[in-house]
């Protein structure tokens, strides 16, 4: 916990107002815990002199923060109009069939969490899937099984979700 506090303090130094560091602080807490449990909001709030409730309200606004535990790998499928027009609905259904869960959900083995997100900002390259914070463009339903095979045999990324 002291390590997280110190990391947040280093981020605070980059901002004229300590409250401006809330997003980087939440990212650091998510990296530390793997998601944002109640104690993460307490740690961030303490470091920034904010209430845990305020920290939760900020985190709940953004798709990039996990308010529930996630699997070793996170797969996010863009479902915005641009991606929907080129088949993201079929893609999402294929992921759900292969994983045996509905988005949002985590596979029974705990390896993969599937999420639908409103927009990943790759409107010209859809459908877009983000896997452990890495973009996969022009992703197709036939790409799902090989990706999941790879993810199931790969350990949790050390720089995120751990």
OpenMM code with the backbone's topology and positions (N, CA, C; nanometers):
from openmm import Vec3, app, unit

residues = "UNK UNK UNK UNK UNK UNK UNK UNK UNK UNK UNK UNK UNK UNK UNK UNK UNK UNK UNK UNK UNK UNK UNK UNK UNK UNK UNK UNK UNK UNK UNK UNK UNK UNK UNK UNK UNK UNK UNK UNK UNK UNK UNK UNK UNK UNK UNK UNK UNK UNK UNK UNK UNK UNK UNK UNK UNK UNK UNK UNK UNK UNK UNK UNK UNK UNK UNK UNK UNK UNK UNK UNK UNK UNK UNK UNK UNK UNK UNK UNK UNK UNK UNK UNK UNK UNK UNK UNK UNK UNK UNK UNK UNK UNK UNK UNK UNK UNK UNK UNK UNK UNK UNK UNK UNK UNK UNK UNK UNK UNK UNK UNK UNK UNK UNK UNK UNK UNK UNK UNK UNK UNK UNK UNK UNK UNK UNK UNK UNK UNK UNK UNK UNK UNK UNK UNK UNK UNK UNK UNK UNK UNK UNK UNK UNK UNK UNK UNK UNK UNK UNK UNK UNK UNK UNK UNK UNK UNK UNK UNK UNK UNK".split()
positions = [
    Vec3(0.0827, -0.1190, 0.0000),
    Vec3(0.0000, 0.0000, 0.0000),
    Vec3(0.0874, 0.1256, 0.0000),
    Vec3(0.1979, 0.1240, 0.0704),
    Vec3(0.2891, 0.2385, 0.0732),
    Vec3(0.3464, 0.2631, -0.0661),
    Vec3(0.3711, 0.1551, -0.1391),
    Vec3(0.4228, 0.1669, -0.2754),
    Vec3(0.3229, 0.2397, -0.3659),
    Vec3(0.1958, 0.2060, -0.3537),
    Vec3(0.0912, 0.2720, -0.4315),
    Vec3(0.0817, 0.4195, -0.3920),
    Vec3(0.0836, 0.4466, -0.2632),
    Vec3(0.0760, 0.5844, -0.2148),
    Vec3(0.1905, 0.6677, -0.2726),
    Vec3(0.3112, 0.6132, -0.2701),
    Vec3(0.4273, 0.6862, -0.3230),
    Vec3(0.4155, 0.7089, -0.4729),
    Vec3(0.3664, 0.6099, -0.5449),
    Vec3(0.3484, 0.6247, -0.6900),
    Vec3(0.2468, 0.7345, -0.7204),
    Vec3(0.1403, 0.7397, -0.6418),
    Vec3(0.0399, 0.8446, -0.6612),
    Vec3(0.0998, 0.9810, -0.6288),
    Vec3(0.1801, 0.9888, -0.5257),
    Vec3(0.2433, 1.1164, -0.4899),
    Vec3(0.3331, 1.1666, -0.6038),
    Vec3(0.4016, 1.0753, -0.6714),
    Vec3(0.4843, 1.1156, -0.7860),
    Vec3(0.3974, 1.1715, -0.8987),
    Vec3(0.2794, 1.1143, -0.9176),
    Vec3(0.1872, 1.1659, -1.0193),
    Vec3(0.1346, 1.3033, -0.9790),
    Vec3(0.1007, 1.3203, -0.8536),
    Vec3(0.0470, 1.4479, -0.8057),
    Vec3(0.1437, 1.5612, -0.8355),
    Vec3(0.2713, 1.5342, -0.8245),
    Vec3(0.3734, 1.6380, -0.8471),
    Vec3(0.3684, 1.6934, -0.9891),
    Vec3(0.3065, 1.6242, -1.0808),
    Vec3(0.2990, 1.6674, -1.2202),
    Vec3(0.1841, 1.7651, -1.2465),
    Vec3(0.0992, 1.7888, -1.1474),
    Vec3(-0.0218, 1.8677, -1.1675),
    Vec3(-0.0252, 1.9893, -1.0751),
    Vec3(-0.0808, 2.1016, -1.1227),
    Vec3(-0.0884, 2.2203, -1.0378),
    Vec3(-0.1866, 2.2025, -0.9212),
    Vec3(-0.2862, 2.1176, -0.9389),
    Vec3(-0.3844, 2.0872, -0.8345),
    Vec3(-0.3850, 1.9352, -0.8175),
    Vec3(-0.3661, 1.8892, -0.6968),
    Vec3(-0.3546, 1.7446, -0.6720),
    Vec3(-0.4755, 1.6670, -0.7232),
    Vec3(-0.5925, 1.7276, -0.7264),
    Vec3(-0.7115, 1.6574, -0.7756),
    Vec3(-0.7009, 1.6256, -0.9245),
    Vec3(-0.6175, 1.6986, -0.9958),
    Vec3(-0.5960, 1.6730, -1.1380),
    Vec3(-0.5305, 1.5386, -1.1658),
    Vec3(-0.4745, 1.4786, -1.0633),
    Vec3(-0.4061, 1.3500, -1.0788),
    Vec3(-0.4998, 1.2317, -1.0563),
    Vec3(-0.6291, 1.2551, -1.0497),
    Vec3(-0.7198, 1.1446, -1.0147),
    Vec3(-0.7189, 1.0321, -1.1181),
    Vec3(-0.7186, 1.0632, -1.2468),
    Vec3(-0.7181, 0.9552, -1.3471),
    Vec3(-0.5898, 0.8737, -1.3420),
    Vec3(-0.4718, 0.9369, -1.3403),
    Vec3(-0.3508, 0.8556, -1.3270),
    Vec3(-0.3477, 0.7770, -1.1958),
    Vec3(-0.3997, 0.8350, -1.0889),
    Vec3(-0.4017, 0.7644, -0.9603),
    Vec3(-0.4919, 0.6423, -0.9674),
    Vec3(-0.6064, 0.6558, -1.0314),
    Vec3(-0.6961, 0.5409, -1.0480),
    Vec3(-0.6311, 0.4333, -1.1351),
    Vec3(-0.5591, 0.4739, -1.2394),
    Vec3(-0.4859, 0.3761, -1.3219),
    Vec3(-0.3826, 0.3017, -1.2382),
    Vec3(-0.3091, 0.3747, -1.1552),
    Vec3(-0.2088, 0.3101, -1.0699),
    Vec3(-0.2739, 0.2122, -0.9733),
    Vec3(-0.3866, 0.2514, -0.9170),
    Vec3(-0.4571, 0.1627, -0.8240),
    Vec3(-0.5078, 0.0383, -0.8967),
    Vec3(-0.5575, 0.0560, -1.0182),
    Vec3(-0.6053, -0.0593, -1.0943),
    Vec3(-0.4910, -0.1534, -1.1292),
    Vec3(-0.3771, -0.0987, -1.1633),
    Vec3(-0.2601, -0.1834, -1.1888),
    Vec3(-0.2198, -0.2582, -1.0615),
    Vec3(-0.2287, -0.1913, -0.9480),
    Vec3(-0.1897, -0.2512, -0.8206),
    Vec3(-0.2836, -0.3653, -0.7803),
    Vec3(-0.4150, -0.3429, -0.7908),
    Vec3(-0.5140, -0.4405, -0.7446),
    Vec3(-0.5638, -0.5339, -0.8545),
    Vec3(-0.5467, -0.4956, -0.9811),
    Vec3(-0.6013, -0.5737, -1.0910),
    Vec3(-0.7412, -0.5288, -1.1295),
    Vec3(-0.8037, -0.4530, -1.0425),
    Vec3(-0.9349, -0.3908, -1.0640),
    Vec3(-0.9491, -0.2858, -0.9555),
    Vec3(-1.0645, -0.2241, -0.9405),
    Vec3(-1.0791, -0.1195, -0.8403),
    Vec3(-1.1772, -0.1615, -0.7306),
    Vec3(-1.1258, -0.2359, -0.6316),
    Vec3(-1.2102, -0.2725, -0.5177),
    Vec3(-1.2264, -0.1512, -0.4252),
    Vec3(-1.3137, -0.1584, -0.3250),
    Vec3(-1.3339, -0.0454, -0.2332),
    Vec3(-1.2046, 0.0074, -0.1713),
    Vec3(-1.1113, -0.0801, -0.1388),
    Vec3(-0.9858, -0.0327, -0.0775),
    Vec3(-0.9022, 0.0506, -0.1747),
    Vec3(-0.9222, 0.0308, -0.3050),
    Vec3(-0.8514, 0.1135, -0.4034),
    Vec3(-0.9010, 0.2579, -0.3953),
    Vec3(-1.0312, 0.2752, -0.3800),
    Vec3(-1.0866, 0.4102, -0.3699),
    Vec3(-1.0441, 0.4775, -0.2398),
    Vec3(-1.0300, 0.3982, -0.1355),
    Vec3(-0.9799, 0.4530, -0.0086),
    Vec3(-0.8356, 0.4989, -0.0244),
    Vec3(-0.7529, 0.4178, -0.0921),
    Vec3(-0.6118, 0.4519, -0.1105),
    Vec3(-0.5968, 0.5766, -0.1976),
    Vec3(-0.6712, 0.5834, -0.3071),
    Vec3(-0.6639, 0.6989, -0.3957),
    Vec3(-0.7162, 0.8234, -0.3245),
    Vec3(-0.8281, 0.8084, -0.2547),
    Vec3(-0.8842, 0.9209, -0.1815),
    Vec3(-0.7889, 0.9751, -0.0766),
    Vec3(-0.7251, 0.8847, -0.0038),
    Vec3(-0.6287, 0.9270, 0.0977),
    Vec3(-0.5112, 1.0019, 0.0341),
    Vec3(-0.4614, 0.9510, -0.0752),
    Vec3(-0.3460, 1.0130, -0.1414),
    Vec3(-0.3793, 1.1498, -0.2006),
    Vec3(-0.5051, 1.1668, -0.2447),
    Vec3(-0.5432, 1.2914, -0.3115),
    Vec3(-0.6252, 1.3849, -0.2225),
    Vec3(-0.6501, 1.3459, -0.0994),
    Vec3(-0.7374, 1.4225, -0.0094),
    Vec3(-0.8780, 1.4360, -0.0665),
    Vec3(-0.9299, 1.3263, -0.1186),
    Vec3(-1.0659, 1.3197, -0.1710),
    Vec3(-1.1404, 1.2074, -0.1012),
    Vec3(-1.2708, 1.2104, -0.1066),
    Vec3(-1.3471, 1.1004, -0.0474),
    Vec3(-1.3422, 0.9792, -0.1401),
    Vec3(-1.3495, 0.8596, -0.0838),
    Vec3(-1.3574, 0.7404, -0.1683),
    Vec3(-1.4779, 0.7462, -0.2622),
    Vec3(-1.5879, 0.8052, -0.2169),
    Vec3(-1.7078, 0.8163, -0.3007),
    Vec3(-1.6812, 0.9028, -0.4241),
    Vec3(-1.6053, 1.0098, -0.4064),
    Vec3(-1.5706, 1.0946, -0.5209),
    Vec3(-1.4852, 1.0152, -0.6207),
    Vec3(-1.3903, 0.9407, -0.5698),
    Vec3(-1.3037, 0.8591, -0.6569),
    Vec3(-1.3853, 0.7555, -0.7329),
    Vec3(-1.4800, 0.6917, -0.6654),
    Vec3(-1.5687, 0.5953, -0.7310),
    Vec3(-1.6526, 0.6633, -0.8380),
    Vec3(-1.7023, 0.7826, -0.8092),
    Vec3(-1.7864, 0.8516, -0.9079),
    Vec3(-1.7077, 0.8827, -1.0352),
    Vec3(-1.5819, 0.9176, -1.0217),
    Vec3(-1.4985, 0.9436, -1.1396),
    Vec3(-1.4728, 0.8126, -1.2145),
    Vec3(-1.4332, 0.7086, -1.1430),
    Vec3(-1.4014, 0.5800, -1.2072),
    Vec3(-1.5223, 0.5205, -1.2778),
    Vec3(-1.6405, 0.5374, -1.2217),
    Vec3(-1.7597, 0.4761, -1.2808),
    Vec3(-1.8011, 0.5434, -1.4112),
    Vec3(-1.7469, 0.6616, -1.4389),
    Vec3(-1.7788, 0.7330, -1.5616),
    Vec3(-1.7059, 0.6743, -1.6823),
    Vec3(-1.5899, 0.6139, -1.6602),
    Vec3(-1.5029, 0.5698, -1.7691),
    Vec3(-1.5040, 0.4188, -1.7879),
    Vec3(-1.5049, 0.3738, -1.9164),
    Vec3(-1.4978, 0.2307, -1.9485),
    Vec3(-1.3637, 0.1684, -1.9122),
    Vec3(-1.2594, 0.2492, -1.9021),
    Vec3(-1.1246, 0.1955, -1.8835),
    Vec3(-1.0984, 0.1461, -1.7422),
    Vec3(-1.1906, 0.1724, -1.6497),
    Vec3(-1.1715, 0.1271, -1.5120),
    Vec3(-1.2626, 0.0075, -1.4837),
    Vec3(-1.2067, -0.0901, -1.4152),
    Vec3(-1.2791, -0.2131, -1.3856),
    Vec3(-1.3318, -0.2066, -1.2429),
    Vec3(-1.4642, -0.2050, -1.2298),
    Vec3(-1.5270, -0.1978, -1.0982),
    Vec3(-1.5605, -0.3365, -1.0445),
    Vec3(-1.5324, -0.4369, -1.1220),
    Vec3(-1.5497, -0.5774, -1.0833),
    Vec3(-1.4211, -0.6509, -1.1188),
    Vec3(-1.3928, -0.7620, -1.0514),
    Vec3(-1.2723, -0.8390, -1.0884),
    Vec3(-1.2774, -0.8810, -1.2352),
    Vec3(-1.1602, -0.8875, -1.2959),
    Vec3(-1.1501, -0.9291, -1.4359),
    Vec3(-1.0578, -1.0489, -1.4470),
    Vec3(-1.0650, -1.1151, -1.5610),
    Vec3(-0.9795, -1.2304, -1.5860),
    Vec3(-0.8356, -1.1906, -1.6132),
    Vec3(-0.7552, -1.2898, -1.6436),
    Vec3(-0.6141, -1.2645, -1.6737),
    Vec3(-0.5985, -1.1736, -1.7951),
    Vec3(-0.6911, -1.1833, -1.8878),
    Vec3(-0.6878, -1.1021, -2.0092),
    Vec3(-0.8234, -1.0358, -2.0268),
    Vec3(-0.8231, -0.9149, -2.0813),
    Vec3(-0.9468, -0.8411, -2.1050),
    Vec3(-0.9606, -0.8164, -2.2549),
    Vec3(-1.0731, -0.8619, -2.3088),
    Vec3(-1.1063, -0.8428, -2.4495),
    Vec3(-1.2262, -0.7489, -2.4546),
    Vec3(-1.2092, -0.6375, -2.5265),
    Vec3(-1.3164, -0.5396, -2.5382),
    Vec3(-1.3529, -0.5234, -2.6846),
    Vec3(-1.4823, -0.5357, -2.7131),
    Vec3(-1.5324, -0.5254, -2.8498),
    Vec3(-1.6059, -0.3931, -2.8635),
    Vec3(-1.5635, -0.3119, -2.9596),
    Vec3(-1.6295, -0.1848, -2.9867),
    Vec3(-1.7653, -0.2132, -3.0495),
    Vec3(-1.8700, -0.1500, -2.9956),
    Vec3(-2.0047, -0.1704, -3.0489),
    Vec3(-2.0660, -0.0407, -3.1004),
    Vec3(-1.9840, 0.0616, -3.1205),
    Vec3(-2.0335, 0.1882, -3.1723),
    Vec3(-2.0799, 0.1692, -3.3170),
    Vec3(-2.1480, 0.2682, -3.3702),
    Vec3(-2.2084, 0.2569, -3.5022),
    Vec3(-2.1095, 0.2173, -3.6115),
    Vec3(-1.9929, 0.2794, -3.6131),
    Vec3(-1.8959, 0.2476, -3.7199),
    Vec3(-1.8567, 0.1010, -3.7178),
    Vec3(-1.8326, 0.0457, -3.6003),
    Vec3(-1.7965, -0.0962, -3.5910),
    Vec3(-1.9186, -0.1856, -3.6119),
    Vec3(-2.0345, -0.1411, -3.5648),
    Vec3(-2.1565, -0.2201, -3.5840),
    Vec3(-2.1870, -0.2374, -3.7327),
    Vec3(-2.1624, -0.1349, -3.8102),
    Vec3(-2.1902, -0.1425, -3.9538),
    Vec3(-2.1017, -0.2434, -4.0259),
    Vec3(-1.9873, -0.2768, -3.9689),
    Vec3(-1.8991, -0.3748, -4.0327),
    Vec3(-1.8912, -0.5051, -3.9532),
    Vec3(-1.9911, -0.5311, -3.8681),
    Vec3(-2.0043, -0.6636, -3.8103),
    Vec3(-1.9632, -0.6852, -3.6661),
    Vec3(-1.9537, -0.5812, -3.5859),
    Vec3(-1.9127, -0.6044, -3.4471),
    Vec3(-2.0144, -0.6876, -3.3693),
    Vec3(-2.1415, -0.6841, -3.4097),
    Vec3(-2.2416, -0.7660, -3.3405),
    Vec3(-2.2138, -0.9151, -3.3600),
    Vec3(-2.1800, -0.9550, -3.4824),
    Vec3(-2.1433, -1.0953, -3.5085),
    Vec3(-2.0166, -1.1333, -3.4333),
    Vec3(-1.9237, -1.0416, -3.4299),
    Vec3(-1.7978, -1.0629, -3.3607),
    Vec3(-1.8207, -1.0838, -3.2116),
    Vec3(-1.9023, -0.9987, -3.1509),
    Vec3(-1.9326, -1.0118, -3.0087),
    Vec3(-2.0008, -1.1458, -2.9807),
    Vec3(-2.0970, -1.1836, -3.0645),
    Vec3(-2.1647, -1.3129, -3.0459),
    Vec3(-2.0665, -1.4294, -3.0570),
    Vec3(-1.9692, -1.4199, -3.1481),
    Vec3(-1.8700, -1.5269, -3.1620),
    Vec3(-1.7847, -1.5372, -3.0360),
    Vec3(-1.7405, -1.4251, -2.9815),
    Vec3(-1.6666, -1.4265, -2.8552),
    Vec3(-1.7519, -1.4891, -2.7451),
    Vec3(-1.8778, -1.4512, -2.7378),
    Vec3(-1.9653, -1.5051, -2.6334),
    Vec3(-1.9813, -1.6566, -2.6473),
    Vec3(-1.9985, -1.7045, -2.7705),
    Vec3(-2.0102, -1.8501, -2.7923),
    Vec3(-1.8817, -1.9216, -2.7510),
    Vec3(-1.7673, -1.8705, -2.7964),
    Vec3(-1.6388, -1.9363, -2.7687),
    Vec3(-1.6053, -1.9358, -2.6197),
    Vec3(-1.6417, -1.8270, -2.5505),
    Vec3(-1.6094, -1.8156, -2.4077),
    Vec3(-1.7166, -1.8744, -2.3168),
    Vec3(-1.8382, -1.8922, -2.3702),
    Vec3(-1.9474, -1.9434, -2.2888),
    Vec3(-1.9992, -1.8415, -2.1874),
    Vec3(-1.9871, -1.7131, -2.2198),
    Vec3(-2.0371, -1.6059, -2.1327),
    Vec3(-2.1016, -1.4981, -2.2190),
    Vec3(-2.1813, -1.4154, -2.1553),
    Vec3(-2.2347, -1.2962, -2.2207),
    Vec3(-2.1583, -1.1760, -2.1678),
    Vec3(-2.1323, -1.0810, -2.2565),
    Vec3(-2.0609, -0.9592, -2.2171),
    Vec3(-2.1532, -0.8706, -2.1329),
    Vec3(-2.1057, -0.8174, -2.0236),
    Vec3(-1.9737, -0.8387, -1.9658),
    Vec3(-1.9705, -0.9688, -1.8861),
    Vec3(-1.8636, -1.0409, -1.9006),
    Vec3(-1.8495, -1.1658, -1.8279),
    Vec3(-1.7091, -1.2211, -1.8398),
    Vec3(-1.6791, -1.3138, -1.7499),
    Vec3(-1.5472, -1.3763, -1.7462),
    Vec3(-1.5633, -1.5257, -1.7671),
    Vec3(-1.4767, -1.5823, -1.8483),
    Vec3(-1.4810, -1.7260, -1.8759),
    Vec3(-1.4688, -1.8049, -1.7462),
    Vec3(-1.5227, -1.9239, -1.7484),
    Vec3(-1.5245, -2.0083, -1.6287),
    Vec3(-1.3841, -2.0335, -1.5733),
    Vec3(-1.2846, -2.0409, -1.6621),
    Vec3(-1.1476, -2.0654, -1.6164),
    Vec3(-1.0786, -1.9388, -1.5638),
    Vec3(-1.1475, -1.8240, -1.5721),
    Vec3(-1.0916, -1.6998, -1.5205),
    Vec3(-0.9856, -1.6376, -1.6092),
    Vec3(-0.9669, -1.6905, -1.7270),
    Vec3(-0.8603, -1.6410, -1.8146),
    Vec3(-0.8995, -1.5156, -1.8931),
    Vec3(-1.0260, -1.5055, -1.9371),
    Vec3(-1.0639, -1.3976, -2.0273),
    Vec3(-1.1928, -1.3296, -1.9808),
    Vec3(-1.1865, -1.1980, -1.9700),
    Vec3(-1.3061, -1.1180, -1.9460),
    Vec3(-1.3440, -1.0521, -2.0774),
    Vec3(-1.4704, -1.0635, -2.1137),
    Vec3(-1.5237, -1.0041, -2.2362),
    Vec3(-1.6103, -0.8849, -2.1981),
    Vec3(-1.5823, -0.7725, -2.2628),
    Vec3(-1.6600, -0.6510, -2.2395),
    Vec3(-1.6989, -0.5896, -2.3726),
    Vec3(-1.8151, -0.5290, -2.3764),
    Vec3(-1.8532, -0.4469, -2.4913),
    Vec3(-1.8287, -0.3035, -2.4498),
    Vec3(-1.7720, -0.2249, -2.5385),
    Vec3(-1.7462, -0.0846, -2.5093),
    Vec3(-1.8081, 0.0004, -2.6195),
    Vec3(-1.8422, 0.1210, -2.5832),
    Vec3(-1.9123, 0.2100, -2.6756),
    Vec3(-1.8233, 0.2548, -2.7905),
    Vec3(-1.6988, 0.2872, -2.7638),
    Vec3(-1.6132, 0.3337, -2.8728),
    Vec3(-1.4667, 0.3167, -2.8353),
    Vec3(-1.3904, 0.2623, -2.9257),
    Vec3(-1.2462, 0.2498, -2.9063),
    Vec3(-1.1696, 0.3487, -2.9939),
    Vec3(-1.2416, 0.4321, -3.0688),
    Vec3(-1.1772, 0.5371, -3.1457),
    Vec3(-1.1078, 0.4914, -3.2723),
    Vec3(-1.1414, 0.3756, -3.3227),
    Vec3(-1.0805, 0.3260, -3.4459),
    Vec3(-1.1839, 0.3138, -3.5559),
    Vec3(-1.2643, 0.4159, -3.5723),
    Vec3(-1.3812, 0.4096, -3.6601),
    Vec3(-1.3485, 0.3723, -3.8046),
    Vec3(-1.2311, 0.4005, -3.8523),
    Vec3(-1.1952, 0.3665, -3.9893),
    Vec3(-1.1367, 0.2286, -4.0054),
    Vec3(-1.1207, 0.1561, -3.8963),
    Vec3(-1.0528, 0.0263, -3.9004),
    Vec3(-1.1347, -0.0845, -3.8381),
    Vec3(-1.2638, -0.0685, -3.8331),
    Vec3(-1.3493, -0.1641, -3.7643),
    Vec3(-1.3683, -0.2937, -3.8406),
    Vec3(-1.4208, -0.3922, -3.7689),
    Vec3(-1.4469, -0.3835, -3.6264),
    Vec3(-1.3170, -0.3863, -3.5451),
    Vec3(-1.3176, -0.3103, -3.4375),
    Vec3(-1.1995, -0.2985, -3.3527),
    Vec3(-1.2225, -0.3749, -3.2232),
    Vec3(-1.1190, -0.4481, -3.1834),
    Vec3(-1.1173, -0.5213, -3.0567),
    Vec3(-0.9920, -0.4764, -2.9836),
    Vec3(-1.0037, -0.4568, -2.8544),
    Vec3(-0.8852, -0.4245, -2.7756),
    Vec3(-0.8590, -0.5432, -2.6832),
    Vec3(-0.7373, -0.5952, -2.6910),
    Vec3(-0.6961, -0.7105, -2.6117),
    Vec3(-0.5825, -0.6657, -2.5213),
    Vec3(-0.6081, -0.6651, -2.3905),
    Vec3(-0.5067, -0.6213, -2.2941),
    Vec3(-0.4450, -0.4878, -2.3358),
    Vec3(-0.5323, -0.3939, -2.3709),
    Vec3(-0.4953, -0.2568, -2.4062),
    Vec3(-0.4193, -0.2454, -2.5390),
    Vec3(-0.4266, -0.3477, -2.6214),
    Vec3(-0.3647, -0.3459, -2.7546),
    Vec3(-0.4748, -0.3593, -2.8597),
    Vec3(-0.4751, -0.2680, -2.9572),
    Vec3(-0.5781, -0.2688, -3.0608),
    Vec3(-0.5571, -0.3817, -3.1609),
    Vec3(-0.6682, -0.4412, -3.2004),
    Vec3(-0.6734, -0.5395, -3.3085),
    Vec3(-0.7747, -0.4840, -3.4079),
    Vec3(-0.7292, -0.4441, -3.5250),
    Vec3(-0.8175, -0.3807, -3.6221),
    Vec3(-0.8650, -0.4813, -3.7258),
    Vec3(-0.9779, -0.4486, -3.7890),
    Vec3(-1.0400, -0.5344, -3.8912),
    Vec3(-1.0560, -0.6769, -3.8383),
    Vec3(-1.0893, -0.6904, -3.7121),
    Vec3(-1.1014, -0.8210, -3.6473),
    Vec3(-1.2273, -0.8905, -3.6999),
    Vec3(-1.2174, -1.0193, -3.7273),
    Vec3(-1.3279, -1.0953, -3.7850),
    Vec3(-1.3641, -1.2142, -3.6960),
    Vec3(-1.4870, -1.2655, -3.7078),
    Vec3(-1.5284, -1.3798, -3.6258),
    Vec3(-1.4327, -1.4990, -3.6342),
    Vec3(-1.3723, -1.5224, -3.7507),
    Vec3(-1.2798, -1.6357, -3.7631),
    Vec3(-1.1478, -1.6122, -3.6885),
    Vec3(-1.1245, -1.4894, -3.6442),
    Vec3(-1.0045, -1.4584, -3.5672),
    Vec3(-1.0219, -1.4871, -3.4176),
    Vec3(-1.1462, -1.5110, -3.3752),
    Vec3(-1.1761, -1.5262, -3.2325),
    Vec3(-1.1109, -1.6506, -3.1732),
    Vec3(-1.1338, -1.7666, -3.2312),
    Vec3(-1.0815, -1.8921, -3.1736),
    Vec3(-0.9291, -1.8909, -3.1613),
    Vec3(-0.8540, -1.8519, -3.2653),
    Vec3(-0.7082, -1.8485, -3.2495),
    Vec3(-0.6624, -1.7508, -3.1408),
    Vec3(-0.7292, -1.6354, -3.1316),
    Vec3(-0.6932, -1.5394, -3.0272),
    Vec3(-0.7167, -1.5994, -2.8889),
    Vec3(-0.8311, -1.6618, -2.8683),
    Vec3(-0.8615, -1.7184, -2.7367),
    Vec3(-0.7684, -1.8332, -2.7019),
    Vec3(-0.7290, -1.9119, -2.8003),
    Vec3(-0.6312, -2.0187, -2.7761),
    Vec3(-0.5002, -1.9582, -2.7260),
    Vec3(-0.4582, -1.8511, -2.7908),
    Vec3(-0.3348, -1.7834, -2.7506),
    Vec3(-0.3472, -1.7240, -2.6095),
    Vec3(-0.4584, -1.6582, -2.5828),
    Vec3(-0.4759, -1.5956, -2.4513),
    Vec3(-0.4810, -1.6989, -2.3389),
    Vec3(-0.5449, -1.8103, -2.3650),
    Vec3(-0.5568, -1.9132, -2.2606),
    Vec3(-0.4219, -1.9753, -2.2265),
    Vec3(-0.3255, -1.9644, -2.3162),
    Vec3(-0.1931, -2.0218, -2.2902),
    Vec3(-0.0909, -1.9161, -2.2485),
    Vec3(-0.1364, -1.7918, -2.2338),
    Vec3(-0.0472, -1.6810, -2.2005),
    Vec3(-0.0780, -1.6305, -2.0606),
    Vec3(0.0253, -1.6095, -1.9781),
    Vec3(-0.0008, -1.5568, -1.8434),
    Vec3(-0.0509, -1.4129, -1.8483),
    Vec3(-0.1046, -1.3707, -1.7375),
    Vec3(-0.1538, -1.2347, -1.7206),
    Vec3(-0.0425, -1.1357, -1.7525),
    Vec3(-0.0744, -1.0308, -1.8310),
    Vec3(0.0284, -0.9297, -1.8590),
    Vec3(0.0752, -0.8643, -1.7299),
    Vec3(0.2055, -0.8434, -1.7161),
    Vec3(0.2588, -0.7901, -1.5913),
    Vec3(0.2321, -0.6418, -1.5761),
    Vec3(0.2195, -0.5658, -1.6859),
    Vec3(0.2042, -0.4225, -1.6742),
    Vec3(0.0603, -0.3787, -1.6559),
    Vec3(-0.0357, -0.4669, -1.6744),
    Vec3(-0.1747, -0.4280, -1.6509),
    Vec3(-0.2544, -0.5460, -1.5998),
    Vec3(-0.3595, -0.5174, -1.5309),
    Vec3(-0.4524, -0.6143, -1.4744),
    Vec3(-0.3884, -0.7076, -1.3742),
    Vec3(-0.2772, -0.6715, -1.3155),
    Vec3(-0.2108, -0.7599, -1.2204),
    Vec3(-0.2025, -0.6940, -1.0853),
] * unit.nanometer
topology = app.Topology()
chain = topology.addChain("A")
for resn in residues:
    res = topology.addResidue(resn, chain)
    for name in ("N", "CA", "C"):
        topology.addAtom(name, app.Element.getBySymbol(name[0]), res)
